Amino acid sequence: MNTQPTAWSLDSICLSPSVLDVETIASDIYARTCRFDFNAPGFCTLNVGQSIDSVAFRQLMVDLKRAMAAIHETTTGNTLAYHSASRFDQQVTTRPHLDGGPDECFLMLGYEPSDVESELEILDYAKCAFDHRLTPKEFMATHNPMFHSGYEMLRPYATRIPCFSQTDFQIVCINNSSASFSHKKRAWQGTLHTAIIRTPDESQLRVINSTMIASEIAGTSDPITESQQHEFVTTSTIHRQGYGNI
C-alpha cells in the first residue's frame, strides 16, 4: 500500500456528467467516497449546473442516497441510513474537523449557488494516522488539527477542491468516518474537512443542504423518517446560522 500522500487527479474528485443518470453517478460517488483503503480519495464533488431548482436538487440528493444504499447492500450486506438532514446558511471559516457521527459515515452536502466566496479543503487524516502508526481516533486525540502542530502534520495530506464553484449547484460527498484501518475487518477510512469563507456577508445566503449517512446493519430503521426526508426536500426554511459552525 502507498505510504505517501496522494495528489488526486481532477477526474478522480470532480464529476460533471452531461446526463444525470442516478445509478451511474451513485456508483461513481460510492467508489470515490466509501473507501476501505487509501486507493480512493474519500471525497468527490458532483457539479449539476444551474438548470435545476432547489427542490429538484434536494430530491436528487435523496435519490442518490437510495441508489448508493443499494450498492452498499450488494457490496457489504449492510445498508445506508440517514442520521441527519438539515438546511442552513453557513458563513464562517472552520478548522479541519469531523462532524460527530458513527464510526462509518459520510456527509452528502448540497451547496446552492451563492455570492459568498468560499473554498473547501479535505484533509486525509486517516492516511496520515496510518503513516504514523496511529488509529484515526488516536491521531485526533494526540494531534488535534484544531491546534497548529496537528494542522501542520496534516498539510501534506490536504486537497483544496479545485472544481468548487460559486455559481452552480454542487453535491460534495465526504467520508466522515473514524474507524481504524484493518485488512481483516474492512471499515471506511475517513477524512476531515474545512471551509474557508472569503467574503462573509449577512445580506447574502450560503445555503448548505446537509445530510449525514451511516453504514448500518441491514434491516436497521432509518432514523430520519420518510416524512422527514420529504420535509427536507420540500421545505423553504433555511436555518440562518450566519456565522455559525458546521
MITOR-222842 format. One record per residue: residue in three letters; x, y, z of N, C-alpha, C, O in turn. Coordinates in steps of 0.05 Angstrom, whole numbers. Example, Ala and Ser with C-alpha at 12.3 -4.5 7.8 and 13.67 -1.06 7.14 Angstrom:
<atoms>
(ala,(264,-114,156),(246,-90,156),(264,-66,156),(285,-66,169))
(ser,(257,-45,142),(273,-21,143),(258,1,157),(268,23,161))
</atoms>
This chain:
<atoms>
(met,(17,-24,0),(0,0,0),(18,25,0),(38,26,14))
(asn,(9,45,-15),(24,70,-16),(26,83,12),(5,85,26))
(thr,(50,91,20),(53,104,46),(60,133,44),(71,145,62))
(gln,(53,145,21),(57,174,17),(31,187,11),(13,174,-1))
(pro,(27,213,17),(3,227,9),(-1,226,-21),(19,226,-36))
(thr,(-26,224,-30),(-32,222,-59),(-42,249,-69),(-59,262,-57))
(ala,(-32,257,-92),(-43,280,-106),(-64,270,-125),(-58,258,-146))
(trp,(-89,276,-119),(-111,265,-135),(-115,281,-161),(-113,305,-161))
(ser,(-121,266,-182),(-126,279,-208),(-153,293,-207),(-170,286,-190))
(leu,(-157,312,-225),(-182,327,-226),(-206,307,-231),(-227,310,-219))
(asp,(-202,288,-249),(-223,269,-256),(-230,251,-233),(-253,242,-231))
(ser,(-212,247,-215),(-217,229,-192),(-234,242,-170),(-246,228,-154))
(ile,(-236,268,-170),(-251,282,-149),(-272,300,-159),(-289,310,-143))
(cys,(-273,306,-185),(-292,325,-196),(-310,311,-217),(-300,304,-238))
(leu,(-335,309,-212),(-354,296,-230),(-372,318,-242),(-383,334,-228))
(ser,(-375,317,-268),(-392,337,-282),(-405,323,-306),(-399,328,-329))
(pro,(-424,304,-300),(-436,288,-322),(-454,305,-339),(-467,324,-330))
(ser,(-456,297,-364),(-474,311,-383),(-503,302,-379),(-521,317,-386))
(val,(-506,278,-368),(-533,267,-363),(-534,259,-334),(-516,245,-324))
(leu,(-555,267,-320),(-558,260,-291),(-571,232,-288),(-594,229,-281))
(asp,(-555,212,-295),(-564,184,-291),(-557,176,-262),(-534,172,-255))
(val,(-578,172,-246),(-574,169,-217),(-557,144,-211),(-538,146,-194))
(glu,(-562,122,-223),(-547,97,-217),(-518,100,-224),(-501,92,-208))
(thr,(-512,111,-247),(-484,114,-255),(-469,134,-236),(-447,128,-228))
(ile,(-482,156,-230),(-470,176,-213),(-466,165,-185),(-445,169,-173))
(ala,(-486,150,-175),(-484,138,-148),(-460,119,-147),(-446,118,-127))
(ser,(-456,103,-168),(-433,85,-169),(-407,100,-168),(-388,92,-154))
(asp,(-405,122,-184),(-381,138,-184),(-375,150,-157),(-352,150,-147))
(ile,(-396,161,-144),(-392,173,-117),(-384,152,-97),(-366,157,-81))
(tyr,(-398,130,-97),(-392,109,-78),(-363,100,-80),(-349,97,-59))
(ala,(-353,95,-104),(-326,86,-108),(-305,106,-97),(-284,98,-87))
(arg,(-311,131,-100),(-292,152,-92),(-294,158,-62),(-274,164,-49))
(thr,(-318,156,-51),(-323,165,-23),(-321,143,-3),(-308,146,18))
(cys,(-335,121,-8),(-338,99,12),(-315,80,10),(-318,56,4))
(arg,(-291,89,16),(-267,74,12),(-260,57,37),(-266,65,59))
(phe,(-247,34,32),(-238,17,54),(-208,18,57),(-197,7,76))
(asp,(-194,31,38),(-165,35,39),(-159,63,29),(-176,80,30))
(phe,(-135,67,20),(-126,94,13),(-122,97,-18),(-107,114,-27))
(asn,(-134,79,-33),(-132,80,-62),(-154,96,-75),(-155,97,-100))
(ala,(-171,108,-59),(-191,127,-69),(-190,152,-52),(-180,151,-29))
(pro,(-200,174,-62),(-197,200,-47),(-211,201,-21),(-201,213,-2))
(gly,(-235,188,-18),(-251,191,6),(-270,215,3),(-283,222,23))
(phe,(-271,228,-20),(-289,251,-24),(-292,255,-54),(-275,246,-70))
(cys,(-312,270,-62),(-315,279,-90),(-336,300,-92),(-352,304,-73))
(thr,(-336,314,-114),(-355,336,-119),(-370,330,-145),(-358,323,-165))
(leu,(-396,333,-144),(-414,330,-167),(-426,357,-174),(-441,368,-158))
(asn,(-419,367,-197),(-430,392,-207),(-454,386,-224),(-452,372,-245))
(val,(-477,397,-217),(-502,392,-232),(-511,417,-246),(-534,418,-256))
(gly,(-494,437,-248),(-500,461,-264),(-520,480,-252),(-523,481,-227))
(gln,(-534,495,-269),(-552,516,-260),(-581,511,-268),(-599,524,-258))
(ser,(-585,492,-286),(-613,487,-296),(-628,467,-279),(-638,447,-289))
(ile,(-629,473,-253),(-643,457,-233),(-651,475,-211),(-638,495,-206))
(asp,(-674,469,-198),(-682,486,-176),(-675,472,-149),(-666,449,-149))
(ser,(-679,486,-127),(-670,476,-102),(-684,450,-94),(-672,431,-83))
(val,(-711,449,-99),(-726,425,-92),(-717,401,-108),(-712,379,-97))
(ala,(-713,404,-134),(-704,382,-151),(-676,374,-143),(-669,350,-144))
(phe,(-660,393,-135),(-632,388,-126),(-632,370,-101),(-617,351,-99))
(arg,(-649,377,-82),(-651,361,-57),(-663,334,-63),(-655,314,-50))
(gln,(-681,332,-81),(-692,306,-89),(-670,288,-101),(-669,264,-97))
(leu,(-653,301,-117),(-630,286,-128),(-613,275,-106),(-603,252,-108))
(met,(-608,291,-85),(-592,281,-63),(-605,256,-51),(-591,236,-45))
(val,(-631,256,-46),(-645,234,-34),(-643,209,-53),(-639,187,-44))
(asp,(-647,214,-79),(-646,192,-99),(-618,180,-100),(-616,155,-102))
(leu,(-598,196,-98),(-570,186,-98),(-565,169,-73),(-552,148,-74))
(lys,(-575,178,-50),(-571,162,-26),(-584,135,-29),(-572,115,-21))
(arg,(-608,133,-40),(-622,108,-43),(-606,89,-62),(-603,66,-57))
(ala,(-596,101,-84),(-580,85,-103),(-554,75,-90),(-545,53,-95))
(met,(-542,92,-74),(-517,85,-60),(-523,63,-39),(-506,46,-35))
(ala,(-546,64,-27),(-553,44,-7),(-555,16,-21),(-547,-4,-9))
(ala,(-566,16,-45),(-568,-10,-60),(-540,-21,-66),(-536,-45,-64))
(ile,(-522,-3,-74),(-494,-11,-79),(-481,-22,-53),(-468,-42,-54))
(his,(-486,-7,-31),(-473,-15,-6),(-484,-42,4),(-469,-59,14))
(glu,(-510,-47,0),(-521,-73,7),(-509,-96,-9),(-504,-117,2))
(thr,(-505,-91,-35),(-493,-112,-51),(-464,-116,-44),(-454,-139,-45))
(thr,(-450,-94,-38),(-421,-96,-32),(-415,-107,-5),(-396,-123,-2))
(thr,(-430,-100,15),(-423,-106,43),(-444,-123,58),(-438,-135,79))
(gly,(-469,-123,48),(-490,-136,63),(-503,-117,83),(-523,-124,96))
(asn,(-492,-93,87),(-504,-73,104),(-520,-53,87),(-522,-56,63))
(thr,(-532,-33,101),(-547,-13,87),(-538,15,94),(-520,17,111))
(leu,(-549,35,82),(-543,63,89),(-567,76,101),(-590,72,91))
(ala,(-563,91,122),(-586,104,136),(-579,133,142),(-556,139,149))
(tyr,(-598,151,138),(-594,179,146),(-592,181,177),(-606,168,191))
(his,(-573,197,186),(-571,204,214),(-579,233,218),(-585,241,241))
(ser,(-578,250,197),(-586,277,200),(-593,288,172),(-582,278,152))
(ala,(-610,308,171),(-617,322,146),(-626,350,154),(-646,353,168))
(ser,(-612,370,145),(-618,397,152),(-610,417,130),(-596,409,111))
(arg,(-619,441,133),(-615,461,112),(-608,488,126),(-624,497,142))
(phe,(-585,499,120),(-577,523,135),(-558,540,119),(-546,532,99))
(asp,(-555,565,128),(-536,584,118),(-511,583,136),(-514,585,160))
(gln,(-487,580,124),(-463,578,140),(-442,596,128),(-435,594,104))
(gln,(-431,614,145),(-412,634,135),(-389,640,154),(-384,663,162))
(val,(-376,619,162),(-352,623,179),(-331,603,171),(-337,580,165))
(thr,(-306,611,170),(-284,593,165),(-282,573,188),(-283,581,212))
(thr,(-278,548,182),(-275,527,202),(-247,515,202),(-233,516,182))
(arg,(-239,503,224),(-215,487,225),(-221,459,215),(-245,452,215))
(pro,(-201,444,207),(-206,416,199),(-220,400,221),(-212,400,244))
(his,(-242,387,214),(-258,373,234),(-274,350,222),(-279,349,198))
(leu,(-283,332,239),(-304,313,234),(-330,324,244),(-330,338,264))
(asp,(-352,318,230),(-378,322,242),(-384,298,259),(-379,275,250))
(gly,(-394,302,283),(-399,279,301),(-418,259,288),(-439,266,277))
(gly,(-410,233,289),(-427,213,277),(-416,185,283),(-396,183,297))
(pro,(-428,164,272),(-418,137,277),(-391,133,265),(-381,150,250))
(asp,(-378,110,272),(-351,105,262),(-349,103,232),(-329,110,221))
(glu,(-371,94,219),(-371,93,190),(-395,110,179),(-418,101,181))
(cys,(-388,133,169),(-409,151,158),(-396,169,138),(-372,173,137))
(phe,(-414,181,122),(-404,202,103),(-424,225,102),(-448,221,109))
(leu,(-415,248,94),(-432,271,90),(-439,274,61),(-421,271,44))
(met,(-464,280,55),(-472,288,29),(-482,317,32),(-504,321,43))
(leu,(-467,336,22),(-472,364,26),(-480,376,-1),(-466,375,-21))
(gly,(-504,389,-2),(-513,401,-26),(-510,432,-24),(-525,445,-10))
(tyr,(-491,442,-40),(-486,471,-40),(-502,485,-62),(-500,476,-85))
(glu,(-516,506,-55),(-531,521,-75),(-515,545,-83),(-497,554,-68))
(pro,(-520,556,-108),(-505,579,-117),(-506,602,-97),(-526,607,-84))
(ser,(-483,616,-94),(-481,637,-73),(-461,658,-82),(-442,652,-96))
(asp,(-466,683,-75),(-447,704,-79),(-426,705,-57),(-407,721,-59))
(val,(-429,689,-37),(-409,688,-15),(-386,670,-24),(-389,646,-28))
(glu,(-363,682,-27),(-339,667,-37),(-329,648,-16),(-326,656,8))
(ser,(-324,624,-24),(-314,604,-5),(-298,582,-19),(-299,579,-44))
(glu,(-282,568,-4),(-267,545,-14),(-270,522,5),(-275,526,29))
(leu,(-267,498,-5),(-268,474,12),(-242,459,10),(-229,457,-12))
(glu,(-233,449,32),(-208,433,33),(-213,407,49),(-227,407,69))
(ile,(-202,385,38),(-205,359,50),(-177,350,60),(-158,353,45))
(leu,(-176,339,84),(-150,330,95),(-153,300,102),(-170,292,117))
(asp,(-135,284,91),(-136,255,94),(-123,247,120),(-101,237,121))
(tyr,(-138,251,142),(-126,246,168),(-123,216,173),(-106,208,188))
(ala,(-141,199,161),(-138,170,165),(-112,160,153),(-99,143,165))
(lys,(-105,171,130),(-79,163,117),(-56,174,133),(-36,160,137))
(cys,(-58,198,143),(-37,209,159),(-33,193,184),(-10,187,192))
(ala,(-55,185,197),(-54,168,221),(-40,142,215),(-23,133,229))
(phe,(-49,129,193),(-37,104,184),(-7,106,180),(8,89,189))
(asp,(2,127,167),(30,131,162),(46,135,187),(70,130,188))
(his,(33,145,208),(46,149,234),(40,127,254),(44,130,278))
(arg,(29,105,244),(23,81,260),(3,87,283),(7,77,305))
(leu,(-17,103,277),(-37,110,296),(-65,103,284),(-68,102,260))
(thr,(-84,99,301),(-112,97,292),(-122,126,287),(-110,145,298))
(pro,(-143,129,272),(-154,156,269),(-161,170,295),(-157,193,299))
(lys,(-173,154,313),(-181,166,339),(-157,173,356),(-157,194,369))
(glu,(-135,157,355),(-111,164,369),(-99,190,357),(-89,207,371))
(phe,(-100,192,331),(-89,216,318),(-104,241,327),(-91,261,334))
(met,(-130,239,328),(-146,263,336),(-141,270,365),(-143,293,373))
(ala,(-136,249,382),(-131,254,410),(-103,266,415),(-100,282,434))
(thr,(-83,259,399),(-56,268,404),(-46,290,385),(-27,304,391))
(his,(-60,293,362),(-51,313,343),(-76,328,332),(-79,330,307))
(asn,(-92,338,349),(-117,351,341),(-111,374,322),(-96,393,330))
(pro,(-122,374,298),(-116,396,279),(-129,422,286),(-124,442,272))
(met,(-144,423,307),(-154,449,317),(-130,466,327),(-132,490,329))
(phe,(-108,451,333),(-83,465,343),(-63,465,320),(-64,448,302))
(his,(-44,484,321),(-26,488,299),(-9,464,292),(-6,457,269))
(ser,(2,451,312),(20,428,307),(6,405,292),(17,394,274))
(gly,(-18,399,301),(-34,378,287),(-41,386,259),(-40,370,241))
(tyr,(-48,411,255),(-55,421,229),(-31,419,210),(-34,412,187))
(glu,(-7,426,220),(17,424,203),(23,396,196),(33,391,173))
(met,(18,376,213),(23,348,206),(5,340,182),(13,323,166))
(leu,(-19,352,181),(-38,345,160),(-34,360,134),(-46,352,114))
(arg,(-18,381,134),(-15,397,109),(-8,380,85),(-19,385,63))
(pro,(11,361,86),(17,345,62),(-6,328,52),(-5,318,30))
(tyr,(-26,324,69),(-49,307,63),(-74,323,55),(-96,312,54))
(ala,(-70,349,50),(-93,367,45),(-97,369,15),(-78,370,-1))
(thr,(-123,371,7),(-130,376,-21),(-151,398,-22),(-173,395,-11))
(arg,(-144,420,-34),(-164,441,-39),(-181,432,-63),(-170,427,-84))
(ile,(-207,431,-60),(-224,422,-82),(-223,442,-105),(-233,465,-102))
(pro,(-210,435,-127),(-205,455,-148),(-230,462,-164),(-230,483,-177))
(cys,(-250,445,-164),(-273,450,-181),(-297,461,-166),(-319,462,-176))
(phe,(-293,470,-141),(-315,481,-126),(-323,508,-138),(-307,525,-142))
(ser,(-349,510,-144),(-359,533,-159),(-379,549,-143),(-396,537,-129))
(gln,(-378,575,-145),(-398,592,-131),(-424,594,-146),(-445,601,-135))
(thr,(-424,587,-172),(-447,593,-189),(-465,569,-195),(-487,573,-205))
(asp,(-456,545,-188),(-471,521,-195),(-481,507,-170),(-471,511,-148))
(phe,(-501,490,-174),(-510,471,-154),(-490,448,-154),(-482,437,-174))
(gln,(-480,441,-130),(-460,420,-127),(-466,403,-103),(-475,412,-82))
(ile,(-460,377,-106),(-461,358,-84),(-433,350,-77),(-418,341,-94))
(val,(-425,353,-52),(-399,345,-43),(-403,322,-23),(-416,326,-2))
(cys,(-391,300,-29),(-392,277,-11),(-365,273,3),(-344,273,-10))
(ile,(-365,270,29),(-341,270,45),(-342,246,65),(-361,245,81))
(asn,(-323,228,63),(-322,206,83),(-315,218,110),(-294,229,114))
(asn,(-333,214,129),(-332,227,155),(-326,206,177),(-333,211,200))
(ser,(-314,184,169),(-311,161,188),(-287,165,207),(-269,181,202))
(ser,(-288,149,229),(-266,149,248),(-257,121,254),(-243,116,274))
(ala,(-265,101,238),(-258,73,242),(-228,69,236),(-216,83,221))
(ser,(-217,48,250),(-189,41,246),(-186,25,220),(-204,11,212))
(phe,(-162,27,208),(-156,10,185),(-150,-18,193),(-137,-23,213))
(ser,(-161,-37,178),(-156,-66,183),(-159,-81,157),(-178,-77,142))
(his,(-140,-100,152),(-143,-117,129),(-165,-138,134),(-178,-147,116))
(lys,(-168,-147,159),(-186,-168,166),(-215,-159,168),(-233,-172,159))
(lys,(-219,-136,181),(-246,-125,184),(-246,-98,171),(-240,-77,183))
(arg,(-254,-98,146),(-253,-73,130),(-272,-52,141),(-295,-59,148))
(ala,(-264,-28,141),(-280,-6,151),(-273,19,135),(-251,22,125))
(trp,(-293,37,132),(-288,61,117),(-267,78,130),(-264,80,154))
(gln,(-250,91,113),(-228,108,122),(-235,137,116),(-240,145,94))
(gly,(-235,153,138),(-247,179,137),(-228,202,130),(-203,198,127))
(thr,(-239,225,126),(-224,250,121),(-236,272,138),(-258,269,149))
(leu,(-221,293,141),(-230,317,154),(-237,338,132),(-228,336,110))
(his,(-253,357,140),(-260,378,120),(-259,405,134),(-263,408,158))
(thr,(-255,426,117),(-254,453,127),(-265,471,106),(-261,467,82))
(ala,(-279,492,114),(-289,512,96),(-275,538,101),(-271,547,124))
(ile,(-266,551,79),(-253,577,81),(-272,598,68),(-277,597,44))
(ile,(-283,615,84),(-302,635,74),(-287,661,68),(-276,673,87))
(arg,(-287,669,43),(-271,693,35),(-286,719,40),(-274,738,48))
(thr,(-312,719,36),(-327,743,38),(-354,739,53),(-375,739,41))
(pro,(-353,735,80),(-378,733,95),(-395,758,90),(-385,780,89))
(asp,(-421,753,87),(-439,775,80),(-467,768,91),(-481,751,80))
(glu,(-475,782,113),(-501,776,125),(-524,783,107),(-547,774,112))
(ser,(-519,798,86),(-541,805,67),(-545,783,46),(-564,785,30))
(gln,(-528,763,46),(-529,741,27),(-534,715,41),(-532,713,66))
(leu,(-538,694,25),(-541,667,36),(-519,649,24),(-513,651,1))
(arg,(-509,631,40),(-492,609,30),(-506,583,40),(-500,573,62))
(val,(-524,573,24),(-541,551,33),(-528,524,29),(-517,518,8))
(ile,(-528,508,51),(-518,481,51),(-542,463,58),(-553,466,80))
(asn,(-548,444,41),(-567,423,47),(-550,399,57),(-538,385,42))
(ser,(-551,395,83),(-532,377,96),(-544,351,105),(-565,351,119))
(thr,(-533,328,97),(-542,302,106),(-518,286,116),(-496,287,104))
(met,(-522,270,137),(-502,251,146),(-514,223,141),(-537,218,150))
(ile,(-499,205,129),(-508,179,121),(-489,158,132),(-465,161,128))
(ala,(-499,138,147),(-482,119,160),(-486,91,150),(-508,84,141))
(ser,(-466,75,152),(-468,46,146),(-481,33,170),(-471,35,193))
(glu,(-502,18,165),(-517,5,187),(-523,-25,179),(-522,-32,155))
(ile,(-528,-41,199),(-536,-69,194),(-561,-69,178),(-580,-54,183))
(ala,(-562,-87,158),(-586,-89,141),(-611,-93,158),(-611,-109,177))
(gly,(-632,-79,152),(-657,-81,167),(-660,-59,188),(-681,-57,200))
(thr,(-638,-44,193),(-640,-23,213),(-658,-1,203),(-657,7,179))
(ser,(-676,9,220),(-694,30,212),(-679,56,208),(-660,63,223))
(asp,(-687,71,188),(-674,96,182),(-683,116,203),(-707,122,205))
(pro,(-664,128,218),(-672,148,239),(-687,172,228),(-703,184,242))
(ile,(-682,179,203),(-696,201,190),(-719,188,174),(-714,175,154))
(thr,(-744,193,183),(-767,180,170),(-772,190,142),(-760,210,134))
(glu,(-789,176,127),(-796,184,100),(-809,212,101),(-804,228,83))
(ser,(-825,217,122),(-838,243,124),(-817,265,128),(-819,287,117))
(gln,(-797,260,145),(-776,279,150),(-759,283,125),(-749,306,119))
(gln,(-754,262,109),(-739,265,84),(-755,282,64),(-744,299,50))
(his,(-781,278,64),(-798,295,46),(-797,324,55),(-796,342,38))
(glu,(-797,329,81),(-795,356,91),(-768,368,83),(-767,392,76))
(phe,(-747,353,85),(-721,362,77),(-720,371,48),(-708,391,41))
(val,(-734,356,31),(-734,361,2),(-751,386,-4),(-743,402,-21))
(thr,(-773,389,9),(-793,409,1),(-793,435,17),(-804,455,8))
(thr,(-781,436,40),(-782,459,57),(-769,484,44),(-750,481,29))
(ser,(-780,507,49),(-768,532,41),(-752,545,64),(-740,566,60))
(thr,(-753,532,87),(-740,543,111),(-710,540,109),(-700,518,102))
(ile,(-695,560,116),(-666,560,118),(-659,569,146),(-665,591,153))
(his,(-646,552,161),(-637,560,188),(-613,578,185),(-592,571,175))
(arg,(-617,603,194),(-598,624,189),(-576,622,210),(-577,636,231))
(gln,(-556,606,205),(-533,604,224),(-515,628,220),(-501,636,238))
(gly,(-515,639,196),(-499,662,190),(-469,658,195),(-455,650,177))
(tyr,(-461,663,220),(-433,660,226),(-429,636,245),(-410,636,261))
(gly,(-447,616,243),(-445,592,259),(-426,572,246),(-415,578,225))
(asn,(-423,549,259),(-404,529,250),(-418,505,237),(-443,502,240))
(ile,(-403,489,222),(-413,464,212),(-394,442,221),(-399,418,216))
</atoms>
